[in-house]
Amino acid sequence: MSDIRDISLAEAGERKIKWAQRNMPLLSAITQELVKTKPFRGTIIALSIHMEAKTACLCRALALGGAEMHVTGCNPLSTQDDVAAALALGGDDGAGAIDVHAYHAATPEEYARHLTAVLESGAQIIIDDGGDLVNLLHTRLTHLLPDVIGGCEETTTGVMRLRAMERDGALRFPMIAVNNAKCKYLFDNRYGTGQSVWDGINRTTNLIVAGKNVVVAGYGWCGKGIAMRAKGFGARVIITEIDPVRALEAMMDGFDVMTMERAAAQGDIFVTATGCRGVIDSRHFNSLKDGAILCNAGHFDVEVAMDELEAAAASKYEARHNIAGYRLKNGREIFVIAEGRLVNLASGDGHPAEIMDMSFAIQALSAKYLIENRDKLKTGVVDVPEEIDTDVARRKLSASGLMIDTLTPEQRAYLEGWGAQ
Ligand SMILES: NC(=O)c1ccc[n+]([C@@H]2O[C@H](COP(=O)([O-])OP(=O)(O)OC[C@H]3O[C@@H](n4cnc5c(N)ncnc54)[C@H](O)[C@@H]3O)[C@@H](O)[C@H]2O)c1
């Protein structure tokens, strides 16, 4: 039985789902194909992705493809209770009521209980975002491992955890690295995070970005998008990095590059997007300007060392909805959005629907690939097949009304040969 906050919120959630759906043409077309072929018939799927409207569309697509779905969120603050209610109640699209275990602001114990509940359904396919389901299966719930065929991982941090498990010989089934598909990280991590992080910051703070010093920690796919959009808003952008190549790339893209130690004293708004812990911590708090705003876009709430900040602060207060003010002993005040959890989802609606259309098209096609190739896939981290990436790109171009050229036979022979000039 579902464990949600309030079923009476379902109507509002259903409106959000319908809005997302009408802006997700790829996933809608794939859903129609899944309805006909039912590749997941009789398969139990446990899914843990940010529980909001786009994810609800993916859940229903898989359910309409024949799966028995058990779903939860992957972060206590990103769950939207109205969407959870709509999924649990069921809409008019034939997907039926779905077993949902998630509510906003769940305690760590409640969050763990929800993850456990979806796995104890007898899950055969694991759709994970950040690696918490896979981790639980390999630690506290190992007795459930024999049922598992494999799974798909949505984000960079989850893939990093899977690679670490693979390296240590710990991973017990194939996990498709959905994050590493080109049609995922090039668009979701860069343009999706780039836009939705600023949407989250702007709607939460109601302050201007133009003219401010924005510090972006990490110049990976997310960091590039966040920095690009900050520049578009008129900010002066500073990048901090640990990778010399990415730091150089940031420099050539026109950004200032420096250590966090130096940047700490200059920034007005800080956004971490590294997947690493303690990026802003007690080494930096006392250097921050009065009024500095800190937030995080990385998967876990470890990038800003919140425990160290709590210990360093003389007092704390609610400055505005979802903004905590910390009075430091040096008399300055600094502000943290959404408890240092990923700002675009814990203080916003996440990526635009058109972006998640591509990411979740890859999820749905990868899950189908997994079930169809269950006897062939190796245990470990598996790449998304190139054909799925190309298929999704073609579908997206077509949905956008764009055509591209095709190689003539002569051109193909020229590109594939080595004799001609
Ligand atoms: N908020 C969202 O909606 C969203 C979307 C996609 C990914 N993510 C998460 O964002 C994080 C980053 O993802 P990505 O795809 O950009 O990863 P990435 O690997 O492409 O980039 C991370 C960058 O951070 C740098 N880095 C690592 N430790 C650092 C440190 N201590 N200081 C400065 N730089 C450091 C790395 O060198 C790398 O260039 C991950 O946790 C990922 O799961 C969030």
The ligand as a MOL file (V3000), in Angstrom:
LIG
                    3D

  0  0  0     0  0            999 V3000
M  V30 BEGIN CTAB
M  V30 COUNTS 44 48 0 0 0
M  V30 BEGIN ATOM
M  V30 1 N 20.9720 19.0660 -9.9550 0
M  V30 2 C 20.6980 18.2310 -10.9380 0
M  V30 3 O 19.5780 18.1930 -11.4450 0
M  V30 4 C 21.7750 17.3380 -11.4640 0
M  V30 5 C 21.7180 16.8780 -12.7870 0
M  V30 6 C 22.7510 16.0560 -13.2440 0
M  V30 7 C 23.7920 15.7130 -12.3740 0
M  V30 8 N 23.7820 16.1620 -11.0750 0 CHG=1
M  V30 9 C 24.8620 15.8750 -10.1140 0
M  V30 10 O 25.7840 16.9730 -10.1850 0
M  V30 11 C 27.1020 16.5230 -9.8470 0
M  V30 12 C 28.0530 16.8730 -10.9850 0
M  V30 13 O 27.6680 16.1690 -12.1600 0
M  V30 14 P 28.4330 16.3780 -13.5540 0
M  V30 15 O 27.7170 15.5370 -14.5310 0
M  V30 16 O 28.6700 17.8110 -13.7990 0 CHG=-1
M  V30 17 O 29.8300 15.6690 -13.1810 0
M  V30 18 P 31.2400 15.8530 -13.9280 0
M  V30 19 O 32.0680 14.6880 -13.5080 0
M  V30 20 O 31.0320 16.1180 -15.3810 0
M  V30 21 O 31.8230 17.1830 -13.2830 0
M  V30 22 C 32.2280 17.3190 -11.9460 0
M  V30 23 C 33.4060 18.2930 -11.9670 0
M  V30 24 O 33.7150 18.6570 -10.6110 0
M  V30 25 C 35.1190 18.6810 -10.4730 0
M  V30 26 N 35.4320 18.5060 -9.0550 0
M  V30 27 C 35.4360 17.3560 -8.3320 0
M  V30 28 N 35.7690 17.6250 -7.0450 0
M  V30 29 C 35.9720 18.9760 -6.9760 0
M  V30 30 C 36.3280 19.8500 -5.9100 0
M  V30 31 N 36.5420 19.3950 -4.6770 0
M  V30 32 N 36.4420 21.1730 -6.1920 0
M  V30 33 C 36.2460 21.6560 -7.4510 0
M  V30 34 N 35.8890 20.8620 -8.5040 0
M  V30 35 C 35.7560 19.5380 -8.2450 0
M  V30 36 C 35.6060 17.5470 -11.3570 0
M  V30 37 O 36.9810 17.7250 -11.7070 0
M  V30 38 C 34.6790 17.6730 -12.5640 0
M  V30 39 O 35.2120 18.5170 -13.5590 0
M  V30 40 C 26.9450 15.0340 -9.5750 0
M  V30 41 O 26.7290 14.8450 -8.2100 0
M  V30 42 C 25.7060 14.6600 -10.3630 0
M  V30 43 O 25.1170 13.4670 -9.9060 0
M  V30 44 C 22.8110 16.9980 -10.6160 0
M  V30 END ATOM
M  V30 BEGIN BOND
M  V30 1 1 1 2
M  V30 2 2 2 3
M  V30 3 1 2 4
M  V30 4 1 4 5
M  V30 5 2 4 44
M  V30 6 2 5 6
M  V30 7 1 6 7
M  V30 8 2 7 8
M  V30 9 1 8 9
M  V30 10 1 8 44
M  V30 11 1 9 10
M  V30 12 1 9 42
M  V30 13 1 10 11
M  V30 14 1 11 12
M  V30 15 1 11 40
M  V30 16 1 12 13
M  V30 17 1 13 14
M  V30 18 2 14 15
M  V30 19 1 14 16
M  V30 20 1 14 17
M  V30 21 1 17 18
M  V30 22 2 18 19
M  V30 23 1 18 20
M  V30 24 1 18 21
M  V30 25 1 21 22
M  V30 26 1 22 23
M  V30 27 1 23 24
M  V30 28 1 23 38
M  V30 29 1 24 25
M  V30 30 1 25 26
M  V30 31 1 25 36
M  V30 32 1 26 27
M  V30 33 1 26 35
M  V30 34 2 27 28
M  V30 35 1 28 29
M  V30 36 1 29 30
M  V30 37 2 29 35
M  V30 38 1 30 31
M  V30 39 2 30 32
M  V30 40 1 32 33
M  V30 41 2 33 34
M  V30 42 1 34 35
M  V30 43 1 36 37
M  V30 44 1 36 38
M  V30 45 1 38 39
M  V30 46 1 40 41
M  V30 47 1 40 42
M  V30 48 1 42 43
M  V30 END BOND
M  V30 END CTAB
M  END
